């Protein structure tokens, strides 16, 4: 516990300093020279710094299913605040993310996110949320892949929460494949409501892409059931226990 607390504080300090130094530089260069790729390189470096300092590692099963040569919507369950950065690092070199608009309250991150093509979603405003989904579909059609968490929030148990329809609808609008993803171990790394980060091994499983070509919004509910079933199967394949604590 003492070591975990020390590493947690070190992680918060290291990442905060990194953002304060790297974000302004990356934002300025991205604006002046349209270097969107630089923001992704800096983002991956920041995630690796956080994972190294906190002692979190990950392993991926099913990498052969990741369609890195085409735009896709990666659809994952959600256990912890560590899930987004881990999946950002593990699944795709230029993963875009639909993120909660509350993050816009953090100016540097919000600016970097938007320059990188991330899209905020305000679920309390239906019209704004629909515009975000349409913008996301347009971005996918231009070749960008997106990560979504259809549960909308972190689950406190291994049972999946009801799926929101927006991200699935976005995939249908873009006629893009959906890649089911299961992640386990995030809750052991950082429990909801806790500031402590524990060193764990995060397990990730990717399933075969589910094609949406030819589907319409009328197929949305059936597609949600299919994606949900695939994620549940992947979770069962990862086993009943969360990722174990690593040494240190």
N, C-alpha and C positions, 0 to 999 in steps of 0.2 A: 504493500500500500504506500509506504513512504517513497519507494523508488518510482512508483507510478505517479504519485503526486509531484515529485520533482520533475519527472519527464513531461508531465502535463504543463506545468508552469513554464518550463523551457520551450515547449512547443508553442504556447500562446505568445511568448515573448519573441521567439524566432520568426514566427509567421507574421506577427504584427510589424516587426521591423522590416521584414522582406517586402510586405505590401507597401509600407510607407516609402521605401526606397525604389522598388521595382515598378510599382504601378504608375507613378507620374512619368517615369522615363518611357515605359511602354506605351502609355496613352499618348504622350507627345509625339513619339516616333510613328505610332499608328496613324495619327491624324495627319502629320506632315507628309509621310511617305506611303500611306495606305498599307502599312505592314501589319495586316491582321495576323499573319502567321507568327509574328514576334510575340503577340499577346498570348497565343497558345503555347509557345515555347516557355514563356515566363510562367504561365499558369501551371504547366507540368513541373517545372522546377520548384515552384512553391508547394505543390502537392507532395513532391518527393521529399522536400525539406521537412514537411509536417509529418509524413509517414516515418521517415528516418528518426526524427527527434522523439516521436511518441512511441516508437517501437512497433508500429503496425506494419504488417506485411500482408500480401494477398496471393492467392493462387487461382487460376482460371481454368475451368474445365469447359471444353467445347469451343476452343478458339477457332476451329475449322468452320464453325457456323457464322462467324462474324463477317458480314459482307462489306469489307473495307473498300471494295472497288465500286460501290454504288451507295446512294443515299438511302438511309433506313431510319426507322424509329425504334429505338431500344427501350423496351418497356420492362421496368424492374419493380419488384416489391421494395418496401421501405421500412427499415428497422431503426435507423439512427442517423444523426447528423454527419457521421463519417461516410455514409453511403455515397452521396454525390461526388465528393472529391476522389474517393477510391475508384468508382466506376468511370469517372472522367479520365483517370490515369490508366485504367485497366483495359478499356474497351476500344478506344478509338483515338487516334492522334489529334483529331480536330472535332471533338464532340461538342455539339451545341446543346444547350439545356433550356427547358422551360422552367423558370424559377419563380418562387413566390415574390410578389411585388414588394413585400416588406424589406427585402434586401436592398431596395432602392434607397433606403434610409442611410446606407453606408456609402457615401459619395464616391470614394475611389473605386470600390468594388463594382458599384452600379455602372460607373462610366466605362470601366474595363469590360464588364459583361456585355454592355450594349454595343461597344465597338467590336467585340468579338462575335457578335451575332446572336448572343443569348436573348431570350425573349421573356419579359416579365408577364405574369398572369395574375390578375386581380379577380379571384373567384367571387368576390362580393359584388362585383359589377358585371352583370351578364353581357352587356354590350361590349365592354372593354375586353372581357375574356374571349368573346367570339372573334374580335379583331385580332387578338393575340394568336388564336388558333389559325386564322386565315393567313396571318403573316408567317406563322411557322410553316404552314403548308407551302407557301410561296418560296420560302427559304429552302425547303426540302427539294422542291422541283428544280431549284437552281444548283442542287448537288450537295447540300449540307445534311448531315445526320444529326438526329436529336435524341436526347435522353429524357424520358418522362417517368414519373412516379404516379401511376393512375390511382393509387390509394389516396393521394392528396395530402397525407400526413403520415407520421411514423406510427406503425402498429406496436402496441405494447406486448403482443403475444406472437406466436408463430402463425396464427391464423391471419389470412389476408383480410383487409378491410374491404368494404364495397368499392368497386372501381368507379372513378369519375369517367365521363364520356369524352371529354375534350381532346385528350391526346390521341385516343383511338380515332376520333373523328378527323383529326389532323392528318393521320396516316392515310385514311380513306380519301380525303380531299387531294392529297398529293399522289395517291396511287402508289405509295411506297410500302415496302415490306416492313413487317413488325418483327423484331427480334426479341423473343421472350428471354428475360434474364432473371436469375434468382441470386440473391446475395444473403449470406448468413454469417453472423459473427459481429455485425455492427452493434447490436444491443450489448454484447459482452464488452465491446470496446468503449462504448459511451452510452450509458442508460439515459433515457429521457428525463430531463430535469436535473441531471448531474453535470458538473463541470469537469469531472475526472475522466481522463482518457487512459484506458488500460492497453498494454501491449498484447495484441491478439493477432491471430492469423485469420483474415477475412477470406471466406470461400465464395467463389462466384461460379455460376454455371450459365452458359449460353445455349439456347436451343436453336433448332433450325428456323430460319426466317419463315414467317407466315405471309404469303403474298396477298395483296389487296387489289391487284389489278382486276378491273371489271366490277368491283364492289361499289355500292352506293351507300349513302347514309342509312338507307333502310336495313342494311346488313350490320349496322353498328352493334346492336345488342348481341347478335349471334357471335360476332367477332370478339367482343369483350369476353364472352363465356369461353371461347376457344383459347384466347390469350391467357386468361386466368387459370384455366385447366393446365396449360403448358407450364406456367410458372409454378403452380402447386406441384406438378410432377418433378420439375427440376429441384425444388426444395426438398422433396422426399429423397431424391437422389443424393443430395448433399448430406443427408442424415438428420437425425432428430436433435442432435446436440449442436449448440453454437460453437463458433471457432474457439479453439482453446487458447489459454494464455501462453505466451512465449516466455522464454527465459529472460531475465532482466527485468 
